[in-house]
Amino acid sequence: MKTKILTILATLAILFCACDEVLNRPSPTVAEDEAYWTSAEKVRLYANSFYLRYFEGYGTGWSHSSVPLLDYTFNDDGVHMSTQGQFTRAVPTGTGWGDNYAWIRKVNVMIDRIDGRMQDILTSEEYSHWMGIARLFRGVEYSRLVNAYGSVPYYDHEVKNTEKDELYKDRTPRNEVMDHVYDDFEYAIANVRLNDGAQYINRYVAAALVSRWALYEGSWQKYHYNNNERAAKFFNLAATAAKLLMDSGRYGIVLDFRSLFGSKDLTSSKDVVMYRKYDAAQGVTHSVASYCNVTESRAYGPNLDLIKAFLCTDGKDWQTSGLANANDFTLDSLVKTRDSRFEASFYTKPVSTSKSCYLYVTKFISRAALDYLKYPGTAPAVEFTSVNNLNGYPELRYAEVLLNWIEAKAELETLGQGAVSQEDIDLSINQIRSRPIAQEAVKLGVKATEPMVLTALPNDPARDKDVPALLWEIRRERRMEFAFEHSRIIDLRRWKKLEYMDTDANDDLLTGTWVDFPTQCPGDLKNDNKGKLRVKTAKGDFVTYDGTNGSKMVGFFYPKENLGRLPFLGVPNINPYLTPVGSNTIIDYRNKGYKLTQTEGWPEISN
């Protein structure tokens, strides 16, 4: 995005974002608003303030709210050297959805002004485009709200702070909300411009977002509500939106995996649909690469469950693979036998700076940034420390669009609507698997994974019996492709698979990588680590370093500090799939003579 413009113009939102005490909505229209809506460029400036909300990238400075990697321990891929992130177990007091509704109001103001004041100012094409942009924003914002809370109050117009009955109305049923979202999404992908200039939202960006959120809703309808008709409606929308990009000829899988995240500018890359660029001259930098420089100590990292999920290069899971070393979990072996995304995501030697697991995430830093490790006693370049990072973030990737499409197609097949063909697999999963491999990786023995063959899918013994083999493998592709990015916890929720996060049921969630301490990390066998280092052998026995048993310290790293989650499934009055509204919000409604129903599966507030 045009970072400088957006940073400066984000202050424009001040004109429209003074909040009342109820749902954080702006105050009535002010004088500046009356004179503002006079040209298409004014609409563009207003729309620009939404970009940093929906395309946050790595954040800026030390700020990294909802950023990939840094907020990643709350799923089944990461382990924390502490108690793992917990699900909410009681209705909080202050948590509400106010900030979301500030943005709902803001976009409804945009829609109302375009429709009510600008039909004689904008051309027909301008009107359709900017209305499409606004309705896209509204659809995405409501999708985010519904994904968190289920049913929520729906507003399709500007609400004044004097309209108490509107401000304090109860939830609108989820299906009604999402029908409005469906209409907004359809309008957006039919009317947003095919090209609005570099790094501005165009129809393809809109369609990529629609493919994401429509897929999520389709899954929720199928797995939570058993409503196959509505599931098919949204799966079809996801597939249609994704195919719009696929048929455009604009996108492809052309870069090696690590370059997607370590490069400073991919604005013209075919792999990227939307990209956030950083610029030191404008004071726009981030800190995420610093957490990937191997020197910085990290308390969290990838667990054994994620490691085991990576495919072998013959296209099979590790338990059914025909590779001779498929069950060898040393890092040297994993680099050579696993899908190339493994080597591209992690440092290839066990290191103590990844304190919870000894496997260090390097996905979000360039390969060149780690050249310093070849020279003992040297440090990372300044650019890869502190808040000096400049590598950009691919906000929307073509690979996601392909995986959204093939998952939607596979889900529709389970609903009796069409069948997935080998051609479909070749257009999606196999295109991703055939991406180039960096020369540095080739020198380490990394190879491309064999194409998926629809008639010879793996028979993974770990597969859930209620998940068809094709969907299981599509989900595996998402897990490998998006590790430490945006979607894993959302995927688990929409598939109704939060049991994957139960640490009592799966000890691999708390276990790290295989470490041969005498050979790979002899310097860590020191007195300071007596009673601290612990491994779990292949047989499942624990060995703790006592200062004399260094030769036995060979196994999966499993520090005593890696503690499990509290129970969260089957607990009365806890619905881990949806977020409760804070009691103060519900009480505020009640005190003003209105009722706000608590989120489905959570207890109502009695006083």
C-alpha positions as CSV (number, residue, x, y, z in Angstrom):
1,M,0.0,0.0,0.0
2,K,1.1,3.6,-0.3
3,T,2.4,3.7,3.2
4,K,3.3,7.4,3.4
5,I,-0.1,8.5,2.1
6,L,-1.9,6.1,4.4
7,T,0.1,7.1,7.5
8,I,-0.6,10.8,6.9
9,L,-4.2,10.5,5.9
10,A,-5.2,8.0,8.6
11,T,-5.7,11.2,10.7
12,L,-8.7,11.9,8.4
13,A,-10.6,9.4,10.4
14,I,-10.6,11.8,13.4
15,L,-13.3,13.8,11.5
16,F,-15.6,10.8,11.7
17,C,-14.5,8.7,14.8
18,A,-15.6,10.5,18.0
19,C,-17.3,7.8,20.1
20,D,-20.3,7.5,22.3
21,E,-20.4,5.3,25.4
22,V,-22.4,2.5,23.8
23,L,-20.8,0.9,20.8
24,N,-17.9,3.3,20.2
25,R,-19.7,5.0,17.4
26,P,-18.9,8.5,16.2
27,S,-20.9,11.6,17.2
28,P,-23.4,13.2,14.8
29,T,-22.2,14.6,11.5
30,V,-20.0,17.7,12.0
31,A,-19.5,20.7,9.8
32,E,-16.4,19.2,8.1
33,D,-18.5,16.3,6.9
34,E,-21.0,18.6,5.2
35,A,-18.3,20.1,3.0
36,Y,-16.2,17.0,2.5
37,W,-18.0,14.8,-0.1
38,T,-17.2,16.7,-3.2
39,S,-15.1,14.5,-5.5
40,A,-13.9,10.9,-6.1
41,E,-10.5,11.8,-4.7
42,K,-12.1,12.8,-1.4
43,V,-13.8,9.3,-1.3
44,R,-10.4,7.7,-2.0
45,L,-8.8,9.6,0.9
46,Y,-11.6,8.5,3.2
47,A,-11.2,4.9,2.0
48,N,-7.4,5.0,2.6
49,S,-7.9,4.9,6.4
50,F,-9.3,1.4,6.1
51,Y,-6.1,-0.1,4.6
52,L,-4.1,-0.3,7.8
53,R,-7.0,-2.1,9.5
54,Y,-7.3,-4.8,6.9
55,F,-3.7,-4.9,5.6
56,E,-1.7,-4.5,8.8
57,G,1.3,-6.4,7.6
58,Y,3.9,-6.8,10.4
59,G,2.6,-3.8,12.2
60,T,5.0,-0.9,12.9
61,G,7.8,-0.5,15.4
62,W,7.2,-2.7,18.4
63,S,3.5,-2.8,17.7
64,H,2.3,-6.1,16.3
65,S,-1.3,-6.6,17.2
66,S,-2.5,-9.8,15.5
67,V,0.8,-10.0,13.5
68,P,2.0,-13.4,12.2
69,L,4.5,-15.3,14.4
70,L,4.3,-13.0,17.4
71,D,0.8,-13.9,18.4
72,Y,1.0,-17.5,17.2
73,T,1.1,-19.7,20.3
74,F,-2.7,-19.9,20.5
75,N,-3.2,-22.8,18.2
76,D,-1.8,-26.4,17.8
77,D,1.3,-25.4,15.9
78,G,3.3,-23.5,18.6
79,V,4.5,-24.2,22.1
80,H,5.4,-21.7,24.7
81,M,8.0,-22.1,27.5
82,S,5.3,-21.5,30.1
83,T,1.6,-22.3,30.3
84,Q,0.1,-22.4,26.9
85,G,-2.4,-19.7,25.8
86,Q,-5.7,-20.3,27.4
87,F,-9.3,-20.2,26.2
88,T,-11.6,-17.8,27.9
89,R,-13.3,-19.8,30.7
90,A,-15.6,-17.2,32.2
91,V,-17.5,-14.2,30.9
92,P,-15.2,-11.2,31.2
93,T,-16.3,-7.8,32.5
94,G,-15.1,-5.3,30.0
95,T,-14.7,-7.1,26.7
96,G,-17.0,-5.9,23.9
97,W,-17.1,-5.3,20.2
98,G,-17.1,-1.5,20.3
99,D,-14.1,-0.9,18.1
100,N,-15.5,-3.1,15.4
101,Y,-18.7,-1.0,15.4
102,A,-16.7,2.2,15.0
103,W,-15.6,0.8,11.7
104,I,-19.0,-0.4,10.8
105,R,-20.4,3.1,11.4
106,K,-17.5,4.6,9.4
107,V,-18.2,2.5,6.4
108,N,-21.9,3.1,6.6
109,V,-21.2,6.8,6.6
110,M,-19.2,6.2,3.4
111,I,-22.0,4.3,1.8
112,D,-24.6,6.9,2.9
113,R,-22.6,9.8,1.6
114,I,-21.8,8.2,-1.8
115,D,-25.5,7.3,-2.3
116,G,-27.1,10.4,-0.8
117,R,-24.8,13.2,-1.8
118,M,-22.6,12.1,-4.7
119,Q,-24.7,10.6,-7.4
120,D,-24.5,13.8,-9.4
121,I,-20.8,14.2,-8.6
122,L,-19.5,10.7,-9.5
123,T,-19.7,9.1,-12.8
124,S,-21.6,5.8,-13.0
125,E,-18.3,3.9,-13.0
126,E,-16.9,5.9,-10.1
127,Y,-20.1,5.3,-8.1
128,S,-20.1,1.6,-8.7
129,H,-16.4,1.3,-7.8
130,W,-16.5,3.2,-4.6
131,M,-19.7,1.7,-3.5
132,G,-18.1,-1.7,-4.2
133,I,-15.1,-0.7,-2.0
134,A,-17.3,0.4,0.8
135,R,-19.5,-2.7,0.7
136,L,-16.3,-4.9,0.6
137,F,-15.1,-3.2,3.8
138,R,-18.5,-3.7,5.4
139,G,-18.7,-7.3,4.4
140,V,-15.2,-8.0,5.8
141,E,-15.9,-6.2,9.0
142,Y,-19.1,-8.1,9.7
143,S,-17.4,-11.4,8.7
144,R,-14.8,-10.7,11.4
145,L,-17.4,-9.9,13.9
146,V,-19.5,-13.0,13.1
147,N,-16.4,-15.1,13.2
148,A,-15.8,-14.0,16.7
149,Y,-19.3,-13.6,18.2
150,G,-21.8,-15.4,16.0
151,S,-24.9,-13.4,15.8
152,V,-24.3,-9.6,16.1
153,P,-26.4,-6.4,15.7
154,Y,-26.6,-5.5,12.0
155,Y,-26.6,-2.0,10.6
156,D,-26.7,-1.1,6.9
157,H,-26.9,2.7,7.4
158,E,-25.5,5.5,9.5
159,V,-27.0,5.5,13.0
160,K,-27.1,8.7,15.0
161,N,-26.2,8.6,18.7
162,T,-29.7,9.9,19.4
163,E,-31.3,6.8,18.0
164,K,-31.2,4.7,21.2
165,D,-33.5,1.9,20.0
166,E,-31.1,1.3,17.1
167,L,-27.9,1.7,19.1
168,Y,-29.2,-0.7,21.8
169,K,-30.9,-3.3,19.6
170,D,-30.3,-7.0,20.3
171,R,-28.3,-9.3,18.0
172,T,-29.4,-10.0,14.5
173,P,-29.4,-13.7,13.7
174,R,-26.1,-14.9,12.1
175,N,-27.7,-16.1,8.9
176,E,-29.4,-12.8,8.3
177,V,-26.1,-10.9,8.9
178,M,-24.2,-13.2,6.6
179,D,-26.9,-12.9,3.9
180,H,-26.2,-9.2,3.9
181,V,-22.5,-9.9,3.8
182,Y,-23.1,-12.3,0.8
183,D,-24.8,-9.5,-1.1
184,D,-22.1,-7.0,-0.3
185,F,-19.4,-9.4,-1.5
186,E,-21.3,-10.2,-4.7
187,Y,-21.6,-6.5,-5.4
188,A,-17.9,-5.8,-4.7
189,I,-16.5,-8.5,-7.0
190,A,-18.9,-7.3,-9.8
191,N,-18.2,-3.6,-9.4
192,V,-14.8,-2.8,-8.0
193,R,-12.4,-1.7,-10.7
194,L,-10.1,-4.3,-12.3
195,N,-7.3,-1.8,-11.9
196,D,-7.2,1.2,-9.6
197,G,-3.5,1.7,-9.5
198,A,-0.6,0.0,-7.8
199,Q,-1.3,-1.2,-4.3
200,Y,-4.9,0.0,-4.2
201,I,-7.7,-2.4,-3.9
202,N,-8.9,-3.8,-7.2
203,R,-11.4,-6.5,-8.1
204,Y,-8.8,-9.2,-7.6
205,V,-8.0,-8.0,-4.1
206,A,-11.7,-7.9,-3.3
207,A,-12.2,-11.4,-4.7
208,A,-9.3,-12.8,-2.7
209,L,-10.8,-11.5,0.5
210,V,-14.2,-12.8,-0.5
211,S,-12.7,-16.3,-1.2
212,R,-11.3,-16.3,2.4
213,W,-14.3,-15.1,4.3
214,A,-16.9,-17.0,2.2
215,L,-14.9,-20.2,2.8
216,Y,-14.9,-19.6,6.5
217,E,-18.6,-19.1,6.6
218,G,-19.3,-22.2,4.5
219,S,-17.3,-24.3,6.8
220,W,-19.1,-22.9,9.9
221,Q,-22.5,-23.6,8.4
222,K,-21.5,-27.2,7.5
223,Y,-19.6,-28.2,10.7
224,H,-21.4,-26.2,13.4
225,Y,-25.0,-25.9,12.1
226,N,-25.2,-28.9,9.7
227,N,-26.9,-26.5,7.3
228,N,-25.6,-27.9,4.0
229,E,-27.7,-25.6,1.8
230,R,-26.2,-22.5,3.4
231,A,-22.7,-24.1,3.4
232,A,-23.0,-24.7,-0.4
233,K,-24.1,-21.1,-0.9
234,F,-20.9,-19.8,0.6
235,F,-18.6,-22.5,-0.7
236,N,-19.8,-21.6,-4.2
237,L,-19.1,-17.9,-3.6
238,A,-15.6,-18.7,-2.4
239,A,-14.9,-20.9,-5.4
240,T,-16.3,-18.3,-7.8
241,A,-14.3,-15.5,-6.2
242,A,-11.1,-17.5,-6.3
243,K,-11.6,-18.5,-9.9
244,L,-11.8,-14.9,-10.9
245,L,-8.2,-14.5,-10.0
246,M,-7.2,-17.9,-11.4
247,D,-8.7,-17.0,-14.8
248,S,-7.2,-13.6,-14.9
249,G,-3.7,-14.7,-15.9
250,R,-2.2,-12.1,-13.6
251,Y,-1.0,-14.4,-10.8
252,G,1.2,-17.4,-10.4
253,I,3.5,-19.3,-8.1
254,V,6.9,-18.1,-9.3
255,L,9.0,-17.4,-6.2
256,D,10.7,-19.6,-3.8
257,F,8.9,-19.7,-0.4
258,R,11.4,-17.8,1.7
259,S,11.6,-14.9,-0.8
260,L,7.9,-14.3,-0.3
261,F,8.6,-13.1,3.3
262,G,12.3,-11.9,3.2
263,S,12.1,-9.5,0.3
264,K,11.8,-5.7,0.6
265,D,9.5,-5.2,-2.4
266,L,7.1,-7.7,-4.0
267,T,4.6,-5.2,-5.2
268,S,4.9,-6.5,-8.8
269,S,5.2,-10.2,-7.9
270,K,2.7,-12.6,-9.4
271,D,2.6,-14.5,-6.1
272,V,1.2,-11.5,-4.3
273,V,-2.3,-10.1,-4.5
274,M,-1.8,-7.4,-1.9
275,Y,1.5,-6.4,-0.2
276,R,2.7,-4.1,2.5
277,K,5.9,-2.4,1.9
278,Y,8.2,-0.8,4.5
279,D,10.4,2.3,4.1
280,A,13.0,3.6,6.6
281,A,13.0,7.0,4.9
282,Q,9.3,7.4,5.9
283,G,9.9,6.0,9.4
284,V,7.8,2.9,8.6
285,T,9.6,-0.2,9.9
286,H,8.8,-3.2,12.0
287,S,10.4,-5.7,14.4
288,V,9.2,-9.2,13.2
289,A,12.4,-10.1,11.3
290,S,14.3,-9.5,14.6
291,Y,12.4,-12.4,16.1
292,C,13.7,-14.6,13.2
293,N,17.4,-13.7,13.4
294,V,18.4,-16.7,15.5
295,T,20.3,-14.6,18.0
296,E,17.2,-13.2,19.7
297,S,15.9,-15.5,22.4
298,R,12.4,-16.7,21.9
299,A,10.1,-18.3,24.4
300,Y,7.8,-19.9,21.8
301,G,8.3,-21.9,18.6
302,P,7.1,-24.8,16.5
303,N,6.0,-28.0,18.3
304,L,6.4,-31.7,17.3
305,D,2.8,-31.9,16.2
306,L,3.5,-29.3,13.5
307,I,6.8,-31.0,12.6
308,K,5.0,-34.3,12.1
309,A,2.4,-32.7,9.9
310,F,4.9,-31.8,7.1
311,L,4.7,-34.1,4.1
312,C,7.6,-36.2,3.0
313,T,8.9,-35.5,-0.5
314,D,7.2,-38.5,-1.9
315,G,3.9,-36.9,-1.1
316,K,3.1,-39.2,1.8
317,D,2.8,-38.6,5.6
318,W,5.8,-39.7,7.6
319,Q,4.1,-42.9,8.8
320,T,3.2,-44.2,5.3
321,S,6.1,-42.7,3.3
322,G,8.3,-45.0,1.3
323,L,11.4,-42.9,2.0
324,A,14.1,-44.7,3.9
325,N,14.5,-41.9,6.5
326,A,10.9,-40.8,6.9
327,N,10.9,-41.6,10.6
328,D,14.2,-39.9,11.3
329,F,13.4,-36.6,13.0
330,T,16.9,-35.2,13.2
331,L,17.0,-31.8,11.5
332,D,19.5,-32.9,8.9
333,S,17.1,-35.6,7.8
334,L,13.9,-33.5,8.0
335,V,15.5,-30.9,5.7
336,K,16.1,-33.6,3.0
337,T,13.0,-35.7,3.4
338,R,10.3,-33.1,4.1
339,D,8.4,-30.7,1.9
340,S,10.6,-27.7,1.0
341,R,8.5,-25.4,3.1
342,F,10.0,-27.0,6.2
343,E,13.6,-25.8,5.4
344,A,12.3,-22.4,4.3
345,S,10.4,-21.9,7.6
346,F,13.0,-23.0,10.2
347,Y,16.7,-22.8,11.0
348,T,18.4,-26.0,10.1
349,K,20.2,-26.6,13.4
350,P,18.8,-26.9,16.9
351,V,19.5,-23.8,19.0
352,S,18.9,-22.9,22.6
353,T,17.7,-19.4,21.6
354,S,14.4,-21.2,20.8
355,K,13.9,-22.0,24.4
356,S,10.7,-24.0,24.2
357,C,11.6,-26.3,21.4
358,Y,15.1,-25.8,20.0
359,L,13.7,-25.2,16.5
360,Y,13.9,-21.6,15.5
361,V,11.4,-19.9,13.1
362,T,13.3,-18.1,10.3
363,K,10.4,-17.8,7.8
364,F,10.1,-14.0,8.1
365,I,13.7,-13.0,7.4
366,S,15.8,-13.1,4.3
367,R,18.4,-15.8,3.8
368,A,21.1,-13.2,3.4
369,A,20.3,-11.8,6.8
370,L,21.5,-15.0,8.4
371,D,24.9,-15.1,6.7
372,Y,26.4,-13.7,9.8
373,L,26.0,-17.1,11.4
374,K,28.7,-18.5,9.2
375,Y,31.2,-16.3,11.1
376,P,31.4,-17.0,14.9
377,G,31.3,-14.0,17.1
378,T,29.5,-11.8,14.6
379,A,26.0,-10.3,15.1
380,P,23.1,-9.7,12.7
381,A,23.1,-6.5,10.7
382,V,21.3,-3.6,12.3
383,E,18.5,-3.8,9.7
384,F,17.5,-7.2,11.3
385,T,17.5,-6.1,14.9
386,S,15.2,-4.1,17.1
387,V,12.6,-2.1,15.1
388,N,14.8,-1.6,12.0
389,N,13.2,-4.3,9.8
390,L,12.3,-3.5,6.3
391,N,11.2,-6.8,4.7
392,G,7.6,-6.5,3.5
393,Y,4.6,-8.7,4.2
394,P,2.5,-10.5,1.5
395,E,-1.0,-9.7,2.9
396,L,-2.9,-11.7,0.3
397,R,-1.1,-14.5,-1.5
398,Y,-2.1,-16.3,-4.7
399,A,-1.3,-19.6,-2.9
400,E,-4.1,-18.8,-0.4
401,V,-6.5,-18.2,-3.2
402,L,-5.7,-21.5,-4.8
403,L,-6.1,-23.4,-1.5
404,N,-9.4,-21.6,-0.8
405,W,-10.6,-22.6,-4.2
406,I,-9.7,-26.3,-3.9
407,E,-11.0,-26.6,-0.4
408,A,-14.3,-25.0,-1.4
409,K,-14.5,-27.4,-4.4
410,A,-13.7,-30.4,-2.2
411,E,-16.4,-29.4,0.3
412,L,-18.9,-29.0,-2.4
413,E,-18.1,-32.5,-3.6
414,T,-19.0,-33.8,-0.1
415,L,-22.3,-32.0,-0.5
416,G,-23.0,-33.6,-3.8
417,Q,-22.2,-30.6,-6.0
418,G,-19.6,-31.6,-8.5
419,A,-16.5,-33.6,-8.2
420,V,-12.8,-32.6,-7.8
421,S,-10.7,-33.7,-10.8
422,Q,-7.0,-34.3,-11.2
423,E,-6.9,-31.1,-13.3
424,D,-8.3,-29.2,-10.3
425,I,-5.5,-30.6,-8.1
426,D,-2.9,-29.7,-10.8
427,L,-4.2,-26.1,-11.0
428,S,-4.0,-25.6,-7.2
429,I,-2.0,-27.9,-4.9
430,N,0.4,-29.1,-7.5
431,Q,1.1,-25.6,-8.7
432,I,2.1,-24.7,-5.2
433,R,4.2,-27.8,-4.7
434,S,6.1,-27.0,-7.9
435,R,7.3,-23.6,-6.8
436,P,11.0,-22.9,-7.3
437,I,13.4,-23.9,-4.5
438,A,16.2,-21.5,-3.5
439,Q,19.7,-22.5,-4.5
440,E,20.8,-22.4,-0.8
441,A,18.1,-25.0,0.0
442,V,19.1,-27.2,-3.0
443,K,22.7,-27.3,-1.7
444,L,21.3,-28.7,1.6
445,G,19.5,-31.5,-0.2
446,V,16.0,-30.0,-0.3
447,K,13.8,-31.4,-3.0
448,A,10.4,-30.6,-4.4
449,T,7.5,-32.7,-3.1
450,E,5.9,-35.1,-5.6
451,P,2.6,-33.9,-7.1
452,M,-0.6,-35.0,-5.5
453,V,-2.4,-37.8,-7.3
454,L,-6.1,-37.9,-6.7
455,T,-6.3,-41.6,-7.1
456,A,-3.4,-42.3,-4.7
457,L,-3.9,-40.1,-1.7
458,P,-2.0,-40.9,1.5
459,N,-3.8,-43.1,4.0
460,D,-2.6,-41.2,7.0
461,P,-3.2,-43.2,10.2
462,A,-3.6,-39.9,12.0
463,R,-6.5,-38.8,9.9
464,D,-9.8,-38.1,11.6
465,K,-12.3,-40.7,10.5
466,D,-14.9,-37.9,9.8
467,V,-12.6,-36.1,7.4
468,P,-12.3,-37.5,3.8
469,A,-8.7,-38.1,2.7
470,L,-8.8,-35.3,0.1
471,L,-9.9,-32.7,2.6
472,W,-7.4,-34.0,5.1
473,E,-4.6,-33.4,2.6
474,I,-5.9,-30.0,1.6
475,R,-5.9,-29.0,5.3
476,R,-2.4,-30.3,5.6
477,E,-1.3,-28.1,2.7
478,R,-2.9,-25.1,4.5
479,R,-1.0,-25.9,7.6
480,M,2.4,-26.2,5.8
481,E,1.7,-23.1,3.7
482,F,0.4,-20.8,6.3
483,A,2.4,-21.8,9.4
484,F,2.9,-18.8,11.6
485,E,0.7,-16.6,9.5
486,H,-2.9,-15.6,9.9
487,S,-5.3,-18.5,9.7
488,R,-4.6,-21.6,11.8
489,I,-6.8,-20.8,14.8
490,I,-9.6,-19.7,12.5
491,D,-9.3,-22.9,10.5
492,L,-9.6,-25.0,13.7
493,R,-12.6,-23.1,14.8
494,R,-14.4,-23.3,11.4
495,W,-13.7,-27.0,11.1
496,K,-14.9,-27.6,14.6
497,K,-11.5,-29.1,15.5
498,L,-10.4,-27.3,18.6
499,E,-9.7,-30.7,20.2
500,Y,-6.4,-30.5,18.3
501,M,-5.3,-28.0,21.0
502,D,-6.0,-30.3,23.9
503,T,-2.5,-30.8,25.5
504,D,-3.8,-33.6,27.7
505,A,-4.8,-35.6,24.6
506,N,-1.7,-34.8,22.6
507,D,1.7,-34.6,24.2
508,D,3.3,-33.6,20.9
509,L,1.8,-30.1,21.4
510,L,4.3,-29.6,24.2
511,T,7.3,-31.3,22.6
512,G,10.0,-29.7,20.6
513,T,12.4,-30.9,18.0
514,W,14.9,-33.8,18.1
515,V,18.3,-32.8,19.6
516,D,21.5,-34.8,20.0
517,F,23.0,-32.7,22.6
518,P,26.5,-34.4,22.7
519,T,26.9,-33.9,19.0
520,Q,24.8,-30.8,18.1
521,C,24.7,-28.7,21.2
522,P,27.7,-29.8,23.4
523,G,28.1,-26.3,24.8
524,D,24.7,-26.5,26.4
525,L,25.8,-29.4,28.6
526,K,27.1,-27.2,31.4
527,N,26.5,-26.9,35.1
528,D,24.1,-24.0,34.7
529,N,21.8,-26.3,32.8
530,K,21.7,-29.1,35.4
531,G,18.1,-30.0,36.1
532,K,16.9,-27.7,33.3
533,L,17.6,-29.6,30.1
534,R,15.2,-32.5,29.4
535,V,14.6,-34.7,26.4
536,K,12.0,-37.4,25.6
537,T,13.5,-40.4,23.9
538,A,12.0,-42.2,21.0
539,K,10.5,-44.7,23.5
540,G,8.8,-41.9,25.4
541,D,11.2,-41.9,28.4
542,F,12.3,-38.7,29.9
543,V,16.0,-37.9,30.6
544,T,17.0,-34.8,32.5
545,Y,20.5,-33.5,32.4
546,D,22.2,-34.0,35.8
547,G,25.7,-33.0,34.9
548,T,27.0,-36.5,34.3
549,N,24.6,-38.0,31.7
550,G,25.4,-35.9,28.7
551,S,25.7,-38.9,26.4
552,K,22.1,-39.8,27.1
553,M,20.7,-36.4,26.2
554,V,19.4,-37.4,22.8
555,G,15.7,-37.1,22.0
556,F,12.9,-34.6,21.5
557,F,13.5,-31.5,23.6
558,Y,10.8,-31.2,26.2
559,P,11.5,-28.6,29.0
560,K,9.6,-29.0,32.2
561,E,8.4,-25.4,31.7
562,N,6.2,-26.4,28.8
563,L,2.9,-26.7,30.7
564,G,-0.5,-27.7,29.3
565,R,-3.7,-25.9,28.8
566,L,-6.6,-25.9,31.2
567,P,-9.6,-28.0,30.1
568,F,-11.8,-26.0,27.6
569,L,-13.9,-28.7,25.9
570,G,-17.1,-30.0,27.5
571,V,-16.9,-27.5,30.3
572,P,-20.3,-26.1,31.3
573,N,-21.0,-22.6,30.2
574,I,-17.9,-22.4,28.1
575,N,-18.1,-22.2,24.3
576,P,-14.5,-21.9,23.1
577,Y,-15.7,-21.5,19.5
578,L,-17.2,-18.1,20.0
579,T,-16.3,-15.0,22.2
580,P,-18.6,-13.9,25.0
581,V,-19.6,-10.2,25.3
582,G,-18.4,-8.6,28.5
583,S,-20.8,-8.4,31.4
584,N,-20.4,-4.6,31.6
585,T,-21.7,-4.2,28.0
586,I,-24.8,-6.4,28.8
587,I,-25.4,-4.5,32.1
588,D,-25.1,-1.2,30.2
589,Y,-27.9,-2.3,27.9
590,R,-30.0,-3.4,30.8
591,N,-29.5,-0.1,32.7
592,K,-30.8,1.8,29.7
593,G,-33.9,-0.5,29.3
594,Y,-32.6,-2.8,26.6
595,K,-31.5,-6.4,26.3
596,L,-28.4,-7.7,24.7
597,T,-28.4,-11.5,24.4
598,Q,-25.1,-13.2,25.5
599,T,-23.1,-15.1,22.9
600,E,-24.3,-18.6,22.1
601,G,-23.1,-21.2,24.6
602,W,-22.2,-18.6,27.3
603,P,-24.3,-17.9,30.4
604,E,-26.6,-14.9,30.6
605,I,-25.7,-12.2,33.2
606,S,-28.1,-12.5,36.1
607,N,-27.4,-9.2,37.8
